[in-house]
């Protein structure tokens, strides 16, 4: 944690939630809590971590980034 009022504390989560809402939530209509839970897990585990390219880590997926850096 940094000092009170530091706008950079929340930036990564704000970015994630924006992506999540635009790429998943606003495109779907969930009927049950189970369906919603499954969709959230699927988005994070399958799409966001394995397929989605992230500009902050060189336009690779987080999984690919981790694999590259663990080999070094």
PyMOL CGO cylinders between C-alpha atoms (Angstrom):
from pymol import cmd
from pymol.cgo import CYLINDER

trace = [
    CYLINDER, 0.00, 0.00, 0.00, 1.14, 3.47, -0.71, 0.3, 1, 1, 1, 1, 1, 1,
    CYLINDER, 1.14, 3.47, -0.71, 0.06, 6.77, 0.70, 0.3, 1, 1, 1, 1, 1, 1,
    CYLINDER, 0.06, 6.77, 0.70, -3.55, 7.87, 0.94, 0.3, 1, 1, 1, 1, 1, 1,
    CYLINDER, -3.55, 7.87, 0.94, -4.82, 9.41, -2.25, 0.3, 1, 1, 1, 1, 1, 1,
    CYLINDER, -4.82, 9.41, -2.25, -2.31, 7.64, -4.52, 0.3, 1, 1, 1, 1, 1, 1,
    CYLINDER, -2.31, 7.64, -4.52, -4.26, 7.03, -7.70, 0.3, 1, 1, 1, 1, 1, 1,
    CYLINDER, -4.26, 7.03, -7.70, -1.95, 4.19, -8.82, 0.3, 1, 1, 1, 1, 1, 1,
    CYLINDER, -1.95, 4.19, -8.82, -3.07, 1.79, -6.07, 0.3, 1, 1, 1, 1, 1, 1,
    CYLINDER, -3.07, 1.79, -6.07, -6.33, 0.96, -7.75, 0.3, 1, 1, 1, 1, 1, 1,
    CYLINDER, -6.33, 0.96, -7.75, -5.30, 1.27, -11.41, 0.3, 1, 1, 1, 1, 1, 1,
    CYLINDER, -5.30, 1.27, -11.41, -4.67, -2.44, -12.16, 0.3, 1, 1, 1, 1, 1, 1,
    CYLINDER, -4.67, -2.44, -12.16, -8.02, -3.54, -10.74, 0.3, 1, 1, 1, 1, 1, 1,
    CYLINDER, -8.02, -3.54, -10.74, -9.88, -0.68, -12.41, 0.3, 1, 1, 1, 1, 1, 1,
    CYLINDER, -9.88, -0.68, -12.41, -8.35, -1.76, -15.71, 0.3, 1, 1, 1, 1, 1, 1,
    CYLINDER, -8.35, -1.76, -15.71, -9.31, -5.40, -15.14, 0.3, 1, 1, 1, 1, 1, 1,
    CYLINDER, -9.31, -5.40, -15.14, -12.91, -4.57, -14.24, 0.3, 1, 1, 1, 1, 1, 1,
    CYLINDER, -12.91, -4.57, -14.24, -13.28, -2.34, -17.28, 0.3, 1, 1, 1, 1, 1, 1,
    CYLINDER, -13.28, -2.34, -17.28, -12.04, -5.14, -19.54, 0.3, 1, 1, 1, 1, 1, 1,
    CYLINDER, -12.04, -5.14, -19.54, -14.23, -7.67, -17.76, 0.3, 1, 1, 1, 1, 1, 1,
    CYLINDER, -14.23, -7.67, -17.76, -17.37, -5.57, -18.12, 0.3, 1, 1, 1, 1, 1, 1,
    CYLINDER, -17.37, -5.57, -18.12, -16.79, -4.66, -21.77, 0.3, 1, 1, 1, 1, 1, 1,
    CYLINDER, -16.79, -4.66, -21.77, -15.61, -8.10, -22.93, 0.3, 1, 1, 1, 1, 1, 1,
    CYLINDER, -15.61, -8.10, -22.93, -17.94, -10.31, -20.88, 0.3, 1, 1, 1, 1, 1, 1,
    CYLINDER, -17.94, -10.31, -20.88, -20.65, -8.78, -18.72, 0.3, 1, 1, 1, 1, 1, 1,
    CYLINDER, -20.65, -8.78, -18.72, -22.23, -6.31, -21.16, 0.3, 1, 1, 1, 1, 1, 1,
    CYLINDER, -22.23, -6.31, -21.16, -22.39, -8.99, -23.89, 0.3, 1, 1, 1, 1, 1, 1,
    CYLINDER, -22.39, -8.99, -23.89, -24.31, -11.56, -21.83, 0.3, 1, 1, 1, 1, 1, 1,
    CYLINDER, -24.31, -11.56, -21.83, -27.57, -11.87, -20.00, 0.3, 1, 1, 1, 1, 1, 1,
    CYLINDER, -27.57, -11.87, -20.00, -27.25, -14.17, -17.01, 0.3, 1, 1, 1, 1, 1, 1,
    CYLINDER, -27.25, -14.17, -17.01, -30.28, -16.01, -15.74, 0.3, 1, 1, 1, 1, 1, 1,
    CYLINDER, -30.28, -16.01, -15.74, -28.91, -17.79, -12.67, 0.3, 1, 1, 1, 1, 1, 1,
    CYLINDER, -28.91, -17.79, -12.67, -26.20, -17.25, -10.10, 0.3, 1, 1, 1, 1, 1, 1,
    CYLINDER, -26.20, -17.25, -10.10, -24.53, -20.50, -11.24, 0.3, 1, 1, 1, 1, 1, 1,
    CYLINDER, -24.53, -20.50, -11.24, -24.46, -19.33, -14.83, 0.3, 1, 1, 1, 1, 1, 1,
    CYLINDER, -24.46, -19.33, -14.83, -22.91, -16.04, -13.75, 0.3, 1, 1, 1, 1, 1, 1,
    CYLINDER, -22.91, -16.04, -13.75, -20.31, -17.75, -11.58, 0.3, 1, 1, 1, 1, 1, 1,
    CYLINDER, -20.31, -17.75, -11.58, -19.37, -20.13, -14.39, 0.3, 1, 1, 1, 1, 1, 1,
    CYLINDER, -19.37, -20.13, -14.39, -19.04, -17.24, -16.84, 0.3, 1, 1, 1, 1, 1, 1,
    CYLINDER, -19.04, -17.24, -16.84, -16.78, -15.26, -14.49, 0.3, 1, 1, 1, 1, 1, 1,
    CYLINDER, -16.78, -15.26, -14.49, -14.51, -18.26, -13.91, 0.3, 1, 1, 1, 1, 1, 1,
    CYLINDER, -14.51, -18.26, -13.91, -14.40, -19.02, -17.61, 0.3, 1, 1, 1, 1, 1, 1,
    CYLINDER, -14.40, -19.02, -17.61, -13.52, -15.42, -18.47, 0.3, 1, 1, 1, 1, 1, 1,
    CYLINDER, -13.52, -15.42, -18.47, -10.68, -15.25, -15.95, 0.3, 1, 1, 1, 1, 1, 1,
    CYLINDER, -10.68, -15.25, -15.95, -9.28, -18.79, -16.21, 0.3, 1, 1, 1, 1, 1, 1,
    CYLINDER, -9.28, -18.79, -16.21, -9.64, -19.40, -19.91, 0.3, 1, 1, 1, 1, 1, 1,
    CYLINDER, -9.64, -19.40, -19.91, -9.80, -16.10, -21.74, 0.3, 1, 1, 1, 1, 1, 1,
    CYLINDER, -9.80, -16.10, -21.74, -8.12, -13.41, -19.62, 0.3, 1, 1, 1, 1, 1, 1,
    CYLINDER, -8.12, -13.41, -19.62, -5.18, -15.51, -18.42, 0.3, 1, 1, 1, 1, 1, 1,
    CYLINDER, -5.18, -15.51, -18.42, -4.64, -17.77, -21.46, 0.3, 1, 1, 1, 1, 1, 1,
    CYLINDER, -4.64, -17.77, -21.46, -5.75, -15.93, -24.59, 0.3, 1, 1, 1, 1, 1, 1,
    CYLINDER, -5.75, -15.93, -24.59, -6.14, -12.20, -24.06, 0.3, 1, 1, 1, 1, 1, 1,
    CYLINDER, -6.14, -12.20, -24.06, -3.10, -10.17, -25.07, 0.3, 1, 1, 1, 1, 1, 1,
    CYLINDER, -3.10, -10.17, -25.07, -1.98, -7.60, -22.49, 0.3, 1, 1, 1, 1, 1, 1,
    CYLINDER, -1.98, -7.60, -22.49, -0.19, -4.48, -23.64, 0.3, 1, 1, 1, 1, 1, 1,
    CYLINDER, -0.19, -4.48, -23.64, 1.57, -4.00, -20.30, 0.3, 1, 1, 1, 1, 1, 1,
    CYLINDER, 1.57, -4.00, -20.30, 3.47, -7.30, -20.69, 0.3, 1, 1, 1, 1, 1, 1,
    CYLINDER, 3.47, -7.30, -20.69, 4.44, -7.06, -24.34, 0.3, 1, 1, 1, 1, 1, 1,
    CYLINDER, 4.44, -7.06, -24.34, 1.21, -8.17, -26.00, 0.3, 1, 1, 1, 1, 1, 1,
    CYLINDER, 1.21, -8.17, -26.00, 1.29, -11.74, -24.72, 0.3, 1, 1, 1, 1, 1, 1,
    CYLINDER, 1.29, -11.74, -24.72, -1.11, -13.57, -22.43, 0.3, 1, 1, 1, 1, 1, 1,
    CYLINDER, -1.11, -13.57, -22.43, -0.30, -13.74, -18.71, 0.3, 1, 1, 1, 1, 1, 1,
    CYLINDER, -0.30, -13.74, -18.71, 0.22, -17.50, -18.99, 0.3, 1, 1, 1, 1, 1, 1,
    CYLINDER, 0.22, -17.50, -18.99, 2.69, -17.09, -21.86, 0.3, 1, 1, 1, 1, 1, 1,
    CYLINDER, 2.69, -17.09, -21.86, 4.47, -14.30, -19.96, 0.3, 1, 1, 1, 1, 1, 1,
    CYLINDER, 4.47, -14.30, -19.96, 4.85, -16.52, -16.88, 0.3, 1, 1, 1, 1, 1, 1,
    CYLINDER, 4.85, -16.52, -16.88, 6.12, -19.45, -18.94, 0.3, 1, 1, 1, 1, 1, 1,
    CYLINDER, 6.12, -19.45, -18.94, 8.73, -17.30, -20.70, 0.3, 1, 1, 1, 1, 1, 1,
    CYLINDER, 8.73, -17.30, -20.70, 10.02, -15.81, -17.47, 0.3, 1, 1, 1, 1, 1, 1,
    CYLINDER, 10.02, -15.81, -17.47, 10.18, -19.08, -15.55, 0.3, 1, 1, 1, 1, 1, 1,
    CYLINDER, 10.18, -19.08, -15.55, 12.46, -20.52, -18.22, 0.3, 1, 1, 1, 1, 1, 1,
    CYLINDER, 12.46, -20.52, -18.22, 15.07, -17.80, -17.68, 0.3, 1, 1, 1, 1, 1, 1,
]
cmd.load_cgo(trace, "trace")
